[in-house]
């Protein structure tokens, strides 16, 4: 599977979560990044920051917010990404 296709799959999974929920919790793990939401069985996993950044961009998160998330995110911390309702 090519990188672009993987990004589309991750973006679709994250979008599906956001259609049912108003927020996603993003955290950095030893293996990359995870986007999860309460009640969802599986997290959306990204192996690198560029992958996670592309997913956030496709979800409509503004670049300045992505930069803010990047500066605050470290292993063991969680960032809540909310969509406007």
Buried (B, 14 or more C-beta within 10 A) or exposed (E): EEEEEBBBEBBEBBBEBBEEBEBBBBBBEEEEBBBBBEEBEEBBBBEEBEBBBBBBBBBEBEEEEBEEBBEEBEEEEEBEBEBEE
